């Protein structure tokens, strides 16, 4: 028999192989063992079975004032409690805002500790970390499987006119940056005037600052009312603004991860603007780091990926997130550590801080390219506070 296979024979063999492959591919896979689902509560006697899905509702959560906390009302991670006992950290009641946001877990309170592993590609992959810890002025909230709404987060509440052209925001009093400095409307004014309207830093301002009307963009107007309150007036109705904030944040580049929209730590960042520090000194600082000018310290084009602008390189930058990198790039892995504590409502500062931001699910982490985000989790509380 000839060892050669003619064209017709080859096609027959190929068809047979393809058919066999199709049979294997279509064969049922080996059964998987699924984790036991959460059992639904038994229906009440006389209750009517629900035949259609409940529509999702979108609403603003009503801000309910929380009375001054009595000592011991709030819980925190054991390691933080030890720091308080050793006098290295203020009591948790002093680290929380006057009226913290309290988060109720959907099913149960989490446990302290653990290791969270996550892939990470370096500086350009800042959203890889950001997705785990980004903070918003207003956030999405799903208190049960059939409800979704936008709720105040860094702010205690907001008001808007009937035509949605003017919005008034009320900061949570006592909300703190990760270095313990209180957040006020000085941070709002600085963010608006010195960052967003600074074309050297941000060529195209945030949509919190401008609005497209017709074919043109027009600037909104900022009014600082007092230490904790500000108003923004838009040139046309802007009814989707709260949803846009919850979805997009509103800050520029890397800073959108660690600063809520409308806010930036003026006490720290003003040291790197010519208006406050002098251009010659800042240019020299940039040249010492082999950069061309002070703008490069922040990062060009509004990306904020420079040695001052990004939280992934600058460990001194104050943040309002649950975690803060401690071991920075180009180290691999970088290791963020928790900046807050929460369990029943707590906020967690870095171990080295004297004050700290708000509370959320926490973890001491080590984000890495292949290494774990190490977490000494201090949260997922029965009611977590997000200041």
C-alpha positions as a printed NumPy array, in Angstrom:
array([[  0.   ,   0.   ,   0.   ],
       [  1.279,   3.405,  -0.833],
       [  2.336,   5.544,   2.135],
       [  1.044,   8.554,   0.324],
       [ -2.428,   9.895,   1.119],
       [ -4.195,  11.476,  -1.804],
       [ -6.263,  14.618,  -1.517],
       [ -9.613,  12.804,  -1.319],
       [ -8.326,  10.463,   1.404],
       [ -6.92 ,  13.433,   3.337],
       [-10.25 ,  15.261,   3.269],
       [-12.098,  12.146,   4.51 ],
       [ -9.702,  11.74 ,   7.407],
       [ -9.953,  15.43 ,   8.275],
       [-13.758,  15.294,   8.267],
       [-13.733,  12.22 ,  10.504],
       [-11.343,  13.904,  12.943],
       [-13.46 ,  17.063,  13.013],
       [-16.596,  15.035,  13.703],
       [-14.865,  13.211,  16.543],
       [-13.703,  16.526,  17.986],
       [-17.22 ,  17.874,  17.806],
       [-18.551,  14.849,  19.681],
       [-15.98 ,  15.316,  22.441],
       [-16.602,  19.068,  22.637],
       [-20.354,  18.599,  22.839],
       [-20.173,  15.847,  25.418],
       [-21.341,  16.956,  28.854],
       [-18.529,  18.07 ,  31.151],
       [-17.865,  16.312,  34.414],
       [-20.262,  17.66 ,  37.048],
       [-18.887,  20.362,  39.327],
       [-19.553,  20.584,  43.001],
       [-21.182,  23.948,  43.596],
       [-20.933,  25.779,  46.876],
       [-24.109,  25.692,  48.86 ],
       [-26.19 ,  28.772,  48.035],
       [-27.486,  31.016,  50.757],
       [-30.831,  29.701,  51.843],
       [-33.718,  32.085,  51.394],
       [-35.924,  32.703,  54.444],
       [-39.065,  30.569,  54.585],
       [-42.065,  32.34 ,  53.028],
       [-44.661,  33.706,  55.376],
       [-47.984,  31.894,  55.556],
       [-50.455,  33.443,  53.169],
       [-47.782,  35.235,  51.186],
       [-48.288,  35.408,  47.432],
       [-45.511,  33.92 ,  45.337],
       [-43.56 ,  36.517,  43.381],
       [-43.637,  35.677,  39.697],
       [-41.73 ,  38.657,  38.302],
       [-38.425,  40.239,  39.284],
       [-38.732,  43.309,  41.469],
       [-37.64 ,  46.388,  39.506],
       [-34.462,  48.05 ,  40.694],
       [-35.021,  51.327,  42.488],
       [-32.633,  54.263,  42.386],
       [-32.901,  56.802,  45.183],
       [-30.85 ,  58.914,  47.553],
       [-30.458,  57.452,  50.987],
       [-31.802,  59.787,  53.624],
       [-29.047,  61.003,  55.949],
       [-29.891,  60.081,  59.519],
       [-27.839,  61.893,  62.181],
       [-25.899,  59.498,  64.377],
       [-25.717,  60.52 ,  68.047],
       [-22.303,  61.068,  69.593],
       [-20.731,  57.679,  70.132],
       [-20.269,  56.415,  73.652],
       [-16.856,  54.855,  74.38 ],
       [-16.802,  51.276,  73.154],
       [-19.712,  51.674,  70.738],
       [-17.602,  51.06 ,  67.672],
       [-15.525,  47.975,  66.997],
       [-12.122,  47.747,  65.318],
       [ -9.486,  45.22 ,  64.334],
       [ -7.496,  43.731,  67.232],
       [ -4.24 ,  45.182,  65.886],
       [ -5.76 ,  48.674,  65.935],
       [ -7.167,  48.187,  69.407],
       [ -3.638,  47.321,  70.524],
       [ -2.258,  50.52 ,  68.946],
       [ -4.875,  52.507,  70.858],
       [ -3.929,  50.71 ,  74.057],
       [ -0.249,  51.495,  73.426],
       [ -1.047,  55.179,  72.906],
       [  0.007,  55.122,  69.25 ],
       [ -3.457,  55.754,  67.859],
       [ -6.44 ,  57.838,  69.058],
       [ -9.576,  55.971,  70.161],
       [-11.786,  54.877,  67.291],
       [-14.493,  57.386,  68.264],
       [-12.008,  60.198,  67.612],
       [-11.064,  58.81 ,  64.219],
       [-14.601,  58.636,  62.894],
       [-16.65 ,  61.493,  61.444],
       [-19.437,  62.928,  63.57 ],
       [-22.01 ,  61.125,  61.414],
       [-20.289,  58.149,  59.757],
       [-21.891,  56.176,  56.988],
       [-22.87 ,  52.757,  58.292],
       [-22.845,  49.815,  55.894],
       [-24.941,  46.756,  56.617],
       [-23.556,  43.546,  55.094],
       [-25.88 ,  41.706,  52.757],
       [-25.324,  38.329,  54.401],
       [-22.791,  38.371,  57.225],
       [-19.876,  40.181,  58.816],
       [-16.478,  39.19 ,  57.431],
       [-13.44 ,  37.95 ,  59.334],
       [-10.164,  39.7  ,  60.101],
       [ -7.041,  38.559,  58.304],
       [ -6.315,  36.753,  55.066],
       [ -4.366,  37.169,  51.836],
       [ -5.871,  38.592,  48.678],
       [ -3.971,  37.675,  45.507],
       [ -4.43 ,  39.743,  42.379],
       [ -2.587,  40.12 ,  39.11 ],
       [ -1.027,  43.519,  38.45 ],
       [  0.82 ,  44.928,  35.441],
       [  2.603,  47.964,  36.877],
       [  2.112,  51.733,  36.899],
       [ -0.28 ,  51.866,  33.944],
       [ -2.515,  49.324,  35.669],
       [ -3.485,  51.694,  38.47 ],
       [ -7.131,  50.736,  38.043],
       [ -6.173,  47.177,  38.975],
       [ -5.755,  48.482,  42.507],
       [ -8.321,  51.228,  42.118],
       [-11.185,  48.832,  41.513],
       [-10.595,  47.43 ,  44.985],
       [-10.579,  50.679,  46.91 ],
       [-11.803,  53.704,  44.932],
       [-13.908,  56.206,  46.813],
       [-16.697,  58.388,  45.497],
       [-18.457,  61.455,  46.801],
       [-21.668,  59.556,  46.042],
       [-21.725,  55.776,  45.661],
       [-23.921,  52.931,  44.491],
       [-25.554,  50.927,  47.265],
       [-27.422,  47.613,  47.032],
       [-28.967,  46.954,  50.464],
       [-30.814,  43.908,  49.138],
       [-30.861,  41.873,  45.902],
       [-33.775,  43.868,  44.471],
       [-32.628,  47.421,  45.182],
       [-29.907,  49.659,  43.847],
       [-29.587,  53.315,  44.726],
       [-27.107,  56.153,  44.91 ],
       [-26.201,  57.243,  48.419],
       [-23.994,  59.889,  50.073],
       [-20.504,  58.61 ,  50.859],
       [-17.832,  61.251,  51.51 ],
       [-20.698,  63.713,  51.833],
       [-23.434,  63.392,  54.434],
       [-26.076,  64.471,  51.922],
       [-26.679,  66.621,  48.878],
       [-29.538,  68.819,  47.698],
       [-30.45 ,  69.799,  44.17 ],
       [-32.905,  72.26 ,  42.688],
       [-35.991,  71.011,  40.832],
       [-34.406,  71.821,  37.497],
       [-31.132,  70.114,  38.536],
       [-28.994,  73.142,  37.711],
       [-27.7  ,  73.732,  41.254],
       [-26.326,  71.164,  43.687],
       [-25.396,  71.672,  47.337],
       [-23.025,  69.182,  48.977],
       [-22.491,  68.707,  52.724],
       [-19.215,  67.073,  53.815],
       [-19.219,  64.663,  56.718],
       [-17.803,  66.649,  59.623],
       [-14.679,  65.031,  61.006],
       [-13.829,  63.129,  57.829],
       [-10.016,  62.837,  57.729],
       [ -7.269,  62.234,  55.224],
       [ -5.012,  59.243,  55.89 ],
       [ -2.519,  61.548,  57.632],
       [ -5.17 ,  62.681,  60.143],
       [ -5.879,  66.141,  58.659],
       [ -9.581,  66.99 ,  58.457],
       [-11.231,  67.297,  55.049],
       [-12.896,  70.704,  54.527],
       [-14.098,  72.9  ,  51.681],
       [-10.551,  74.294,  51.473],
       [ -9.856,  71.003,  49.716],
       [-12.79 ,  71.609,  47.379],
       [-11.704,  75.146,  46.474],
       [ -8.121,  73.987,  45.919],
       [ -9.22 ,  71.076,  43.715],
       [-11.438,  73.338,  41.602],
       [ -9.22 ,  76.389,  41.187],
       [ -5.667,  75.079,  41.487],
       [ -5.942,  71.665,  39.849],
       [ -8.934,  71.437,  37.526],
       [ -8.653,  74.996,  36.173],
       [ -4.856,  74.748,  35.93 ],
       [ -4.283,  73.979,  32.233],
       [ -0.675,  72.972,  32.896],
       [ -1.956,  70.086,  34.991],
       [ -5.376,  69.317,  33.496],
       [ -5.859,  70.289,  29.834],
       [ -9.562,  69.308,  29.924],
       [-11.292,  69.839,  33.291],
       [-13.539,  67.248,  34.882],
       [-17.216,  67.15 ,  33.925],
       [-17.885,  68.194,  37.507],
       [-16.427,  71.576,  36.548],
       [-17.783,  72.015,  33.03 ],
       [-20.854,  70.985,  31.076],
       [-21.49 ,  70.508,  27.387],
       [-24.277,  72.809,  26.231],
       [-24.995,  72.468,  22.546],
       [-21.638,  72.162,  20.817],
       [-19.639,  73.982,  23.478],
       [-18.398,  73.315,  26.983],
       [-19.313,  75.889,  29.609],
       [-17.866,  76.189,  33.102],
       [-19.99 ,  75.685,  36.176],
       [-19.773,  78.103,  39.122],
       [-18.434,  77.066,  42.54 ],
       [-19.601,  78.768,  45.744],
       [-18.04 ,  77.865,  49.104],
       [-20.771,  78.267,  51.728],
       [-18.866,  77.305,  54.877],
       [-16.23 ,  74.882,  56.157],
       [-18.286,  71.834,  55.167],
       [-20.719,  73.026,  52.492],
       [-20.368,  74.07 ,  48.849],
       [-22.646,  74.735,  45.895],
       [-22.163,  74.128,  42.182],
       [-24.301,  75.931,  39.596],
       [-24.415,  74.443,  36.085],
       [-25.356,  76.405,  32.946],
       [-28.057,  73.835,  32.059],
       [-30.002,  71.06 ,  33.838],
       [-27.705,  68.236,  34.965],
       [-30.093,  65.627,  36.427],
       [-27.765,  62.65 ,  35.975],
       [-24.901,  64.209,  37.944],
       [-25.302,  62.019,  41.091],
       [-25.316,  58.861,  38.949],
       [-22.326,  60.125,  36.956],
       [-20.389,  60.746,  40.182],
       [-21.218,  57.245,  41.476],
       [-20.073,  55.713,  38.188],
       [-17.089,  57.865,  37.218],
       [-15.842,  59.662,  40.325],
       [-14.816,  62.911,  38.683],
       [-11.131,  63.272,  39.484],
       [ -8.222,  63.129,  37.026],
       [ -6.236,  59.986,  36.194],
       [ -4.594,  58.227,  39.112],
       [ -6.125,  60.675,  41.574],
       [ -9.594,  59.403,  40.714],
       [ -8.726,  56.305,  42.729],
       [ -7.697,  57.959,  45.99 ],
       [ -9.613,  61.281,  45.976],
       [-13.388,  61.61 ,  45.578],
       [-14.513,  64.117,  42.953],
       [-14.386,  67.78 ,  44.115],
       [-11.697,  66.992,  46.721],
       [ -7.882,  66.984,  46.935],
       [ -5.551,  67.345,  49.978],
       [ -4.612,  71.024,  49.746],
       [ -2.33 ,  70.881,  52.813],
       [ -0.045,  68.472,  50.963],
       [ -0.368,  69.165,  47.234],
       [ -0.072,  72.965,  47.413],
       [  3.622,  72.461,  48.219],
       [  4.086,  71.358,  44.618],
       [  2.437,  74.28 ,  42.812],
       [  4.37 ,  77.406,  41.711],
       [  1.568,  79.574,  43.093],
       [  2.474,  78.48 ,  46.629],
       [  6.043,  77.132,  46.453],
       [  7.866,  79.003,  43.671],
       [  8.494,  77.728,  40.162],
       [ 12.315,  77.748,  40.335],
       [ 12.408,  75.573,  43.434],
       [  9.923,  73.12 ,  41.964],
       [ 11.746,  72.943,  38.634],
       [ 14.948,  72.158,  40.514],
       [ 13.133,  69.443,  42.448],
       [ 11.961,  67.998,  39.125],
       [ 15.436,  68.152,  37.576],
       [ 16.889,  66.373,  40.593],
       [ 14.574,  63.511,  39.641],
       [ 15.624,  63.738,  35.997],
       [ 12.369,  65.411,  34.957],
       [ 11.996,  68.492,  32.776],
       [  9.742,  70.733,  34.871],
       [  7.472,  70.917,  37.904],
       [  4.52 ,  69.722,  35.78 ],
       [  6.231,  66.342,  35.4  ],
       [  6.145,  65.929,  39.169],
       [  2.373,  65.648,  38.809],
       [  2.298,  63.935,  35.418],
       [  1.413,  65.384,  32.042],
       [ -1.917,  65.453,  30.247],
       [ -4.022,  65.178,  33.384],
       [ -3.049,  61.536,  33.966],
       [ -1.437,  62.362,  37.333],
       [  1.129,  59.566,  37.048],
       [  4.182,  61.572,  38.165],
       [  6.194,  61.015,  41.363],
       [  3.98 ,  63.478,  43.244],
       [  0.706,  62.895,  41.416],
       [  0.233,  59.144,  41.801],
       [ -0.43 ,  57.137,  44.938],
       [  1.508,  54.235,  43.388],
       [  4.849,  56.022,  43.578],
       [  4.264,  58.59 ,  46.308],
       [  3.737,  57.013,  49.73 ],
       [  3.436,  60.462,  51.356],
       [  0.334,  61.429,  49.403],
       [ -2.699,  61.534,  51.75 ],
       [ -5.656,  59.477,  50.545],
       [ -9.298,  58.869,  51.413],
       [ -9.274,  55.186,  50.507],
       [ -9.381,  52.114,  52.702],
       [ -5.857,  51.111,  51.65 ],
       [ -2.658,  52.994,  50.938],
       [  0.464,  51.602,  49.279],
       [  3.377,  51.331,  51.689],
       [  5.957,  49.609,  49.493],
       [  5.971,  51.53 ,  46.227],
       [  6.8  ,  50.881,  42.589],
       [  9.229,  49.91 ,  41.116],
       [  9.27 ,  47.4  ,  43.98 ],
       [  7.443,  44.218,  43.144],
       [  5.11 ,  43.605,  44.726],
       [  3.938,  46.955,  46.011],
       [  2.28 ,  46.559,  49.364],
       [ -0.707,  48.695,  50.234],
       [ -1.681,  48.74 ,  53.897],
       [ -5.045,  49.52 ,  55.34 ],
       [ -5.699,  53.113,  56.304],
       [ -8.934,  52.495,  58.117],
       [-10.831,  50.277,  60.346],
       [-14.375,  49.347,  60.463],
       [-16.533,  46.662,  61.681],
       [-19.437,  48.004,  63.249],
       [-18.547,  51.339,  61.994],
       [-14.96 ,  52.237,  62.131],
       [-12.288,  53.829,  60.209],
       [ -8.853,  52.687,  59.981],
       [ -5.7  ,  54.649,  59.922],
       [ -2.337,  53.42 ,  58.902],
       [ -0.395,  52.075,  61.817],
       [  1.814,  55.13 ,  61.614],
       [ -0.983,  57.67 ,  61.393],
       [ -2.44 ,  59.647,  64.201],
       [ -5.777,  59.932,  62.53 ],
       [ -7.46 ,  58.15 ,  59.766],
       [-10.157,  58.231,  57.192],
       [-13.272,  56.218,  57.155],
       [-14.239,  52.748,  57.45 ],
       [-14.847,  50.045,  55.044],
       [-13.772,  46.526,  54.498],
       [-10.13 ,  46.577,  55.269],
       [ -7.128,  44.632,  54.646],
       [ -3.438,  45.097,  55.031],
       [ -2.403,  44.409,  51.54 ],
       [  0.419,  43.684,  49.296],
       [ -0.636,  44.208,  45.744],
       [  1.647,  42.566,  43.34 ],
       [  2.305,  41.419,  39.918],
       [  2.023,  37.926,  41.111],
       [  2.301,  38.279,  44.829],
       [ -0.623,  38.751,  47.131],
       [ -2.37 ,  41.841,  48.213],
       [ -1.626,  40.957,  51.775],
       [ -4.412,  41.804,  53.956],
       [ -4.762,  42.077,  57.57 ],
       [ -8.398,  42.656,  57.111],
       [-10.041,  44.843,  59.567],
       [-13.394,  45.248,  58.286],
       [-16.317,  44.013,  56.45 ],
       [-18.245,  44.985,  59.415],
       [-21.545,  44.5  ,  60.657],
       [-21.939,  48.042,  59.84 ],
       [-19.012,  49.666,  58.272],
       [-18.488,  53.306,  58.274],
       [-17.628,  55.14 ,  55.207],
       [-16.88 ,  58.609,  56.201]])
